[in-house]
Amino acid sequence: MSGTSSSLGAIPPILLVGCGRMGGAMLSGWREQGLAPSYAVDPSPAAASFAGPDMTVVADMARVPAGFAPAAVVLAVKPQNAAATLPAYQRFAVGSVFLSIMAGRTIDGMAALLGTRAPIVRAMPNTPAAVRQGVTVACPSATVTRPQRDLCDRLLQAIGAVAWVDQEGLLDPVTAVSGSGPAYVFLLAELMEKAAIEQGIPAELARLLARRTVSGSGALLAASPEDASALRVAVTSPGGTTAAALSVMMAPEAWPRTVSEAIAAATRRSRELAG
Ligand SMILES: NC(=O)c1ccc[n+]([C@@H]2O[C@H](COP(=O)([O-])OP(=O)(O)OC[C@H]3O[C@@H](n4cnc5c(N)ncnc54)[C@H](OP(=O)(O)O)[C@@H]3O)[C@@H](O)[C@H]2O)c1
């Protein structure tokens, strides 16, 4: 696992395809490292706001100069746009590595659109990337060289921690755990807020308590070398209030089964959607 680093070294020229939430978050991170003059392709008028001395934003691929030679082509369009978008980028298969963050688009599926010899890294980030607190799992195709893998690692570290796997199939459970995972944590905040209101806490205070408890606990977990279970035990006095709540949540048919079944369902869905 490579951690977020404040100094990763300058980023070489990049061609960013799709400059929305995720692409924009990555670009912001690269800029902090110093980004060589690069191009972004995105037809959305909103993407123009990302233009700057280091980044020319164009509406379509035809406006990228023929001589532009990016070190990496970062694919950050929606998965459903892959088939219509990727073939135009085939010419970069010699000299560039493709880094895809598209959910569910397999290496073989992308190779069918980019050319079978294209070096492709398939990665699954998550939304805390927006605040550089994401976690990404990446998998390289057999054609990716060590320097290309190292470059992709640096590009992904700009939005958080990075782990690599050689088995692409692991990206389905990874998607279920960390890709979809922020939604589970937000659901916890929602349900705590609702339960607080049920116990008579005014709505505004309930919202504050739920949000700060989830975000503060996340920050404490991030700052602590201890396991989550050790942190849980540390706030649980025998016979106390936390123990009363946990006896409900930790009953085998409650959270242990629910979380396990939920992640299994998301893994199955990820496999169904892959292509
Ligand atoms: N957000 C997440 O939680 C998350 C997590 C993991 C992975 N991902 C992956 O990240 C990718 C991007 O997601 P996002 O949330 O950043 O989506 P997004 O905000 O919709 O960004 C995608 C951008 O691509 C633009 N676009 C559409 N067609 C294009 C084309 N042919 N060439 C270049 N740009 C084009 C879109 O413009 P228009 O709006 O005009 O269509 C939009 O600005 C997706 O593949 C997603 O699976 C997202």
The ligand as an SDF file (V2000), in Angstrom:
LIG
                    3D

 48 52  0  0  0  0  0  0  0  0999 V2000
  -17.8760    9.0160   -8.3320 N   0  0  0  0  0  0  0  0  0  0  0  0
  -17.5470    7.8390   -7.7680 C   0  0  0  0  0  0  0  0  0  0  0  0
  -17.9110    7.4920   -6.6540 O   0  0  0  0  0  0  0  0  0  0  0  0
  -16.6540    6.8770   -8.5000 C   0  0  0  0  0  0  0  0  0  0  0  0
  -15.9940    5.8730   -7.7690 C   0  0  0  0  0  0  0  0  0  0  0  0
  -15.1730    4.9920   -8.4700 C   0  0  0  0  0  0  0  0  0  0  0  0
  -15.0440    5.1120   -9.8470 C   0  0  0  0  0  0  0  0  0  0  0  0
  -15.7320    6.0950  -10.5010 N   0  0  0  0  0  0  0  0  0  0  0  0
  -15.6210    6.1670  -11.9420 C   0  0  0  0  0  0  0  0  0  0  0  0
  -15.1040    7.4100  -12.3250 O   0  0  0  0  0  0  0  0  0  0  0  0
  -15.5890    7.7300  -13.6080 C   0  0  0  0  0  0  0  0  0  0  0  0
  -16.0330    9.1690  -13.6170 C   0  0  0  0  0  0  0  0  0  0  0  0
  -17.0590    9.3420  -12.6430 O   0  0  0  0  0  0  0  0  0  0  0  0
  -17.4820   10.7980  -12.1880 P   0  0  0  0  0  0  0  0  0  0  0  0
  -18.2940   10.6240  -10.9580 O   0  0  0  0  0  0  0  0  0  0  0  0
  -16.2850   11.6890  -12.1720 O   0  0  0  0  0  0  0  0  0  0  0  0
  -18.4340   11.1770  -13.4340 O   0  0  0  0  0  0  0  0  0  0  0  0
  -18.7790   12.6370  -13.9880 P   0  0  0  0  0  0  0  0  0  0  0  0
  -18.6900   13.6500  -12.9010 O   0  0  0  0  0  0  0  0  0  0  0  0
  -20.0570   12.4780  -14.7580 O   0  0  0  0  0  0  0  0  0  0  0  0
  -17.5790   12.9280  -15.0060 O   0  0  0  0  0  0  0  0  0  0  0  0
  -17.4920   12.3710  -16.3000 C   0  0  0  0  0  0  0  0  0  0  0  0
  -17.1700   13.5180  -17.2580 C   0  0  0  0  0  0  0  0  0  0  0  0
  -16.8940   12.9590  -18.5360 O   0  0  0  0  0  0  0  0  0  0  0  0
  -17.4990   13.7940  -19.5100 C   0  0  0  0  0  0  0  0  0  0  0  0
  -17.6380   13.0880  -20.7700 N   0  0  0  0  0  0  0  0  0  0  0  0
  -18.7270   12.4790  -21.3070 C   0  0  0  0  0  0  0  0  0  0  0  0
  -18.4250   11.9470  -22.4950 N   0  0  0  0  0  0  0  0  0  0  0  0
  -17.0980   12.2360  -22.7380 C   0  0  0  0  0  0  0  0  0  0  0  0
  -16.2130   11.9480  -23.8080 C   0  0  0  0  0  0  0  0  0  0  0  0
  -16.5980   11.2310  -24.8660 N   0  0  0  0  0  0  0  0  0  0  0  0
  -14.9460   12.3980  -23.7100 N   0  0  0  0  0  0  0  0  0  0  0  0
  -14.5380   13.0720  -22.6360 C   0  0  0  0  0  0  0  0  0  0  0  0
  -15.3310   13.3930  -21.5860 N   0  0  0  0  0  0  0  0  0  0  0  0
  -16.6080   12.9600  -21.6430 C   0  0  0  0  0  0  0  0  0  0  0  0
  -18.8030   14.1510  -18.8500 C   0  0  0  0  0  0  0  0  0  0  0  0
  -19.4060   15.2550  -19.5010 O   0  0  0  0  0  0  0  0  0  0  0  0
  -21.0370   15.3390  -19.4860 P   0  0  0  0  0  0  0  0  0  0  0  0
  -21.4200   15.5880  -18.0720 O   0  0  0  0  0  0  0  0  0  0  0  0
  -21.3270   16.4740  -20.3950 O   0  0  0  0  0  0  0  0  0  0  0  0
  -21.5280   14.0100  -19.9790 O   0  0  0  0  0  0  0  0  0  0  0  0
  -18.3400   14.4940  -17.4490 C   0  0  0  0  0  0  0  0  0  0  0  0
  -17.8630   15.8140  -17.3360 O   0  0  0  0  0  0  0  0  0  0  0  0
  -16.7290    6.7430  -13.9120 C   0  0  0  0  0  0  0  0  0  0  0  0
  -16.3200    5.8130  -14.8870 O   0  0  0  0  0  0  0  0  0  0  0  0
  -16.9690    6.0560  -12.6170 C   0  0  0  0  0  0  0  0  0  0  0  0
  -17.3220    4.6890  -12.7850 O   0  0  0  0  0  0  0  0  0  0  0  0
  -16.5080    7.0000   -9.8570 C   0  0  0  0  0  0  0  0  0  0  0  0
  1  2  1  0
  2  3  2  0
  2  4  1  0
  4  5  1  0
  4 48  2  0
  5  6  2  0
  6  7  1  0
  7  8  2  0
  8  9  1  0
  8 48  1  0
  9 10  1  0
  9 46  1  0
 10 11  1  0
 11 12  1  0
 11 44  1  0
 12 13  1  0
 13 14  1  0
 14 15  2  0
 14 16  1  0
 14 17  1  0
 17 18  1  0
 18 19  2  0
 18 20  1  0
 18 21  1  0
 21 22  1  0
 22 23  1  0
 23 24  1  0
 23 42  1  0
 24 25  1  0
 25 26  1  0
 25 36  1  0
 26 27  1  0
 26 35  1  0
 27 28  2  0
 28 29  1  0
 29 30  1  0
 29 35  2  0
 30 31  1  0
 30 32  2  0
 32 33  1  0
 33 34  2  0
 34 35  1  0
 36 37  1  0
 36 42  1  0
 37 38  1  0
 38 39  2  0
 38 40  1  0
 38 41  1  0
 42 43  1  0
 44 45  1  0
 44 46  1  0
 46 47  1  0
M  CHG  2   8   1  16  -1
M  END
$$$$
